[in-house]
């Protein structure tokens, strides 16, 4: 169980530099959001990777110093444009920081293009070089337009993937259209994501940087929430029916009431990531693990599984386990059967 990490670490250790990806369909307000973020004093010690300076419209009055393809703003935010691919840009940032050619930074925010499929970006961020340079993907935030969001989810699979892979869904332009139906659809598509309304791009940077798995309160909300479509309890486990389907993308919930052996759960998650990683947009869950006194948070994107974490600040017993998978053509019965198989194999080895 020593592979399960704590949910927070002491200052001064080798905690990776967190990467936060902001995505969203064309016209969904992503540029407005970025423009607000880069001018906020809370963005000090942050490197922002954008496509073009002109798109974000950085106020020249905020520019304190210009580097080759980077700008240091007066609030301490470092903005740079992508040159080559994303890995090249991260490598260049890392080298320049180590050489003292640009200021040090504690986190990285990455903007994607409006038509970007987030899956290849996430896959590239799981590259060994990213980890070797001390970076780690922390979270994905997606802007969704209240005016055109429903239509985009119907017609553009990239829009579905952007929403399905998000940790935070930001519904924009609610002053122009009612977002009730869109919010319900997003919650069905991605039950594990937070959903917030954002007007004129006004999002506090701290809200974005707080996205790093569960804390104790979020875990209790997660386990205790009434998630539509979870079905009726049956035979110690249950799962959601396929009412949450969107363009063959659906969210399924796997729920167990008794403590689970970690080796079996680990084998189950690794097997799904290996066999179905291309179809799994997001996995997120809270686990009650045998002989562990606090809940364990797990999450992953496609074939990438983040290290499991013990939740600090938890009081009382862990009521059970719940894992949500969001993906294409997922069969809840098959995913449940795979867990049953892993549990049975573990029991046989220890009988």
C-alpha positions in Angstrom: 0.0 0.0 0.0 3.0 2.3 0.1 2.3 3.2 -3.6 -0.7 5.2 -2.4 0.4 8.8 -1.8 -0.9 11.4 0.5 -3.2 14.1 -0.8 -0.8 16.8 0.1 3.0 17.2 0.6 5.3 19.3 2.6 6.8 22.4 1.0 10.3 22.0 -0.4 10.0 18.4 -1.6 10.0 17.2 -5.2 6.3 17.8 -5.9 5.9 18.0 -9.7 4.9 21.3 -11.4 1.2 21.0 -12.0 -0.2 21.3 -15.6 -3.7 22.7 -16.0 -5.3 22.4 -19.5 -8.0 24.8 -20.6 -10.1 23.5 -23.5 -13.4 24.4 -25.1 -15.1 24.6 -28.5 -14.7 27.6 -30.8 -16.6 30.6 -29.5 -17.2 29.1 -26.0 -15.4 31.9 -24.2 -12.0 30.2 -23.7 -10.1 33.3 -24.9 -12.1 35.6 -22.7 -11.4 33.3 -19.7 -7.6 33.3 -20.5 -7.5 37.1 -20.9 -9.0 37.4 -17.4 -6.7 34.8 -15.9 -3.4 36.3 -17.3 -4.2 39.7 -15.8 -5.0 38.3 -12.3 -2.3 38.9 -9.6 -2.9 35.3 -8.4 -1.2 34.1 -11.6 2.2 35.0 -10.3 4.7 32.1 -10.7 2.5 30.6 -13.5 3.6 29.9 -17.0 0.8 30.1 -19.6 1.2 28.4 -22.9 -1.0 29.9 -25.6 -1.4 29.6 -29.4 -0.8 33.2 -30.3 -0.4 36.4 -28.2 -2.8 38.2 -30.5 -5.6 35.8 -29.8 -5.6 36.4 -26.1 -5.1 40.2 -26.5 -2.6 40.8 -23.7 -2.6 44.4 -22.5 0.8 45.8 -23.4 0.7 47.9 -20.2 1.0 44.6 -18.3 4.1 43.5 -20.1 7.2 43.9 -17.9 9.8 42.1 -20.0 9.8 40.3 -23.3 11.8 37.2 -24.0 12.2 35.4 -27.4 8.7 34.0 -27.6 7.6 34.8 -24.1 6.3 37.7 -22.2 6.7 38.4 -18.4 3.7 40.3 -17.1 3.8 42.7 -14.2 1.8 40.3 -12.0 4.5 37.6 -12.4 2.7 35.6 -15.0 4.9 34.2 -17.8 3.1 33.8 -21.2 4.7 31.9 -24.1 3.5 30.6 -27.4 3.7 27.1 -28.7 6.7 26.5 -31.0 6.8 23.0 -32.5 4.8 20.6 -30.5 3.7 20.8 -26.8 6.5 18.6 -25.6 9.1 20.8 -27.3 7.5 23.9 -25.6 7.6 22.3 -22.2 11.2 21.2 -22.7 12.2 24.7 -23.8 10.5 26.3 -20.8 12.2 23.8 -18.5 15.7 24.4 -20.0 15.3 28.2 -19.9 14.1 28.1 -16.3 17.1 25.9 -15.3 19.5 28.3 -17.1 18.0 31.3 -15.4 16.9 32.8 -18.7 13.3 33.0 -17.6 11.8 33.3 -14.0 11.0 30.1 -12.1 7.4 29.0 -12.2 5.3 26.8 -10.0 2.6 25.7 -12.4 1.7 25.7 -16.1 -1.6 26.5 -17.8 -2.0 25.3 -21.4 -4.6 26.6 -23.9 -5.8 24.3 -26.6 -7.3 25.3 -29.9 -11.0 25.4 -30.3 -11.2 22.3 -32.5 -8.6 20.3 -30.4 -9.3 16.7 -29.5 -8.0 16.8 -25.9 -7.0 13.1 -26.0 -3.7 13.5 -27.9 -2.8 16.4 -25.6 -3.4 14.3 -22.5 -1.5 11.4 -24.1 1.5 13.7 -24.8 1.5 14.9 -21.2 1.9 11.3 -20.0 5.2 11.1 -21.9 8.2 10.1 -19.8 10.0 13.4 -20.7 7.2 15.4 -19.0 7.6 13.5 -15.8 11.4 13.6 -16.1 11.3 17.4 -16.3 9.2 17.5 -13.2 5.8 18.2 -14.7 2.5 16.4 -14.0 -1.0 16.8 -15.4 -3.3 18.1 -12.6 -6.6 18.9 -14.2 -8.6 19.9 -17.3 -11.1 22.7 -17.4 -13.6 23.0 -20.3 -15.7 26.0 -21.4 -19.1 25.2 -22.8 -21.3 27.8 -24.6 -24.8 28.1 -23.2 -26.0 29.3 -26.6 -24.5 26.7 -28.9 -23.4 24.0 -26.4 -26.3 21.6 -27.0 -25.9 21.7 -30.7 -22.1 21.2 -30.5 -22.6 18.2 -28.3 -25.0 16.8 -30.9 -22.9 17.3 -33.9 -19.2 17.5 -32.8 -17.6 14.6 -31.1 -14.6 16.7 -30.1 -17.0 18.8 -28.0 -18.3 15.6 -26.3 -14.7 14.5 -25.6 -13.8 18.0 -24.2 -16.7 17.8 -21.8 -16.2 14.2 -20.9 -12.5 14.6 -20.0 -13.0 17.7 -17.9 -12.6 18.1 -14.1 -14.3 21.4 -14.2 -17.0 22.4 -16.7 -17.4 26.2 -17.1 -20.8 27.2 -18.7 -20.5 30.5 -20.4 -22.9 33.1 -22.0 -25.7 32.3 -19.5 -26.7 35.9 -19.9 -27.8 35.1 -23.4 -29.4 31.7 -23.0 -30.9 29.5 -20.3 -28.4 26.8 -19.3 -30.7 24.5 -17.4 -31.0 21.7 -20.0 -27.3 22.0 -21.0 -26.2 21.7 -17.3 -28.4 18.6 -16.9 -26.9 17.1 -20.0 -23.3 17.9 -18.9 -24.0 16.4 -15.5 -25.3 13.2 -17.1 -22.3 13.1 -19.5 -19.7 13.8 -16.8 -21.0 13.1 -13.3 -17.5 13.5 -11.7 -16.9 17.1 -12.9 -17.7 20.3 -11.1 -20.0 22.6 -13.1 -19.9 26.3 -12.7 -21.3 29.4 -14.5 -18.8 31.9 -15.7 -19.7 35.4 -17.0 -17.2 37.5 -19.0 -14.4 35.0 -18.2 -14.4 35.8 -14.5 -12.9 32.8 -12.9 -10.5 33.0 -9.9 -7.2 31.3 -10.7 -7.4 29.6 -7.2 -10.5 27.8 -8.4 -8.6 26.3 -11.3 -5.5 25.4 -9.2 -7.6 23.8 -6.5 -8.4 21.0 -9.1 -6.2 18.2 -7.9 -8.3 15.2 -7.1 -10.7 15.0 -4.1 -10.5 16.5 -0.7 -12.5 15.1 2.2 -15.6 17.3 1.7 -15.7 16.6 -2.0 -15.4 12.9 -1.4 -18.3 12.9 1.0 -20.4 14.9 -1.5 -19.3 12.4 -4.2 -20.3 9.4 -2.2 -23.5 10.8 -0.9 -24.8 12.5 -4.0 -28.0 11.3 -5.7 -26.5 10.7 -9.2 -29.3 10.1 -11.6 -29.1 6.8 -13.5 -27.2 4.8 -10.9 -30.0 2.2 -10.8 -31.3 0.2 -7.9 -29.0 -1.6 -5.5 -28.7 -5.3 -6.3 -26.4 -8.1 -5.0 -23.8 -5.8 -3.3 -23.1 -3.8 -6.5 -24.9 -1.9 -9.2 -24.3 0.3 -12.2 -26.0 2.9 -14.2 -28.1 2.0 -17.3 -27.3 3.6 -20.6 -29.6 6.6 -20.2 -26.5 8.8 -20.1 -25.4 8.1 -23.7 -24.2 11.0 -26.0 -22.9 10.0 -29.4 -22.0 6.6 -28.0 -20.3 8.3 -25.0 -21.8 7.3 -21.7 -21.1 7.6 -18.0 -21.3 4.4 -15.9 -21.0 4.1 -12.2 -19.6 1.1 -10.4 -20.6 0.9 -6.7 -19.5 -1.5 -4.0 -20.6 -1.4 -0.4 -17.8 -3.5 1.2 -14.1 -2.8 1.5 -12.1 -3.9 -1.5 -8.6 -5.4 -1.7 -6.2 -2.9 -3.3 -4.3 -5.5 -5.5 -7.5 -6.6 -7.1 -8.7 -3.0 -7.8 -5.3 -2.0 -9.1 -5.3 -5.0 -11.5 -8.9 -4.1 -12.6 -8.0 -0.5 -13.4 -4.8 -1.3 -15.1 -6.5 -3.9 -17.3 -9.3 -1.5 -18.3 -6.7 1.2 -19.1 -4.7 -1.2 -21.2 -7.6 -2.8 -23.1 -10.0 0.1 -23.3 -7.9 3.2 -22.8 -8.6 4.6 -26.2 -12.3 4.6 -25.4 -12.2 5.8 -21.8 -12.3 9.6 -21.6 -12.2 9.8 -17.8 -12.2 7.6 -14.7 -12.7 9.0 -11.3 -13.6 7.4 -8.0 -13.5 7.1 -4.3 -12.6 3.7 -2.9 -13.0 1.9 0.5 -9.9 -0.3 0.6 -9.3 -3.1 3.1 -7.0 -2.2 6.0 -6.8 1.5 5.0 -8.5 3.8 7.5 -9.4 6.6 5.0 -10.9 6.7 1.5 -8.6 6.4 -1.5 -9.1 8.7 -4.5 -8.3 7.4 -8.0 -8.5 9.1 -11.3 -7.3 8.6 -14.8 -7.6 9.7 -18.4 -7.6 7.2 -21.2 -4.7 4.8 -20.6 -3.0 7.1 -18.0 -3.7 6.3 -14.3 -2.7 8.8 -11.7 -1.2 7.6 -8.4 -3.9 6.8 -5.9 -4.1 9.1 -2.9 -5.2 8.9 0.7 -7.7 11.6 1.5 -6.7 13.7 4.5 -9.2 15.3 6.8 -11.7 12.4 6.6 -13.7 11.7 9.8 -15.7 8.5 10.3 -15.9 5.3 8.3 -15.8 5.1 4.5 -19.3 4.3 3.4 -18.3 2.4 0.3 -16.7 2.7 -3.1 -17.9 4.5 -6.3 -16.0 4.7 -9.6 -17.3 6.5 -12.6 -16.1 5.8 -16.1 -16.9 8.1 -19.0 -16.2 6.7 -22.4 -17.3 5.4 -25.8 -19.3 2.2 -26.1 -18.7 1.2 -22.5 -20.7 -1.7 -21.2 -21.5 -1.4 -17.5 -22.1 -5.1 -17.1 -18.7 -5.9 -18.7 -16.9 -3.4 -16.5 -18.6 -4.8 -13.4 -17.8 -8.4 -14.5 -14.1 -7.4 -15.0 -14.0 -6.2 -11.3 -15.7 -9.4 -10.2 -13.1 -11.4 -12.0 -10.2 -9.5 -10.5 -11.7 -9.9 -7.0 -12.2 -13.7 -7.6 -8.6 -14.1 -8.8 -7.3 -12.2 -5.8 -9.4 -14.4 -3.5 -8.1 -17.6 -5.1 -4.5 -16.5 -4.7 -5.0 -15.9 -1.0 -7.3 -18.8 -0.2 
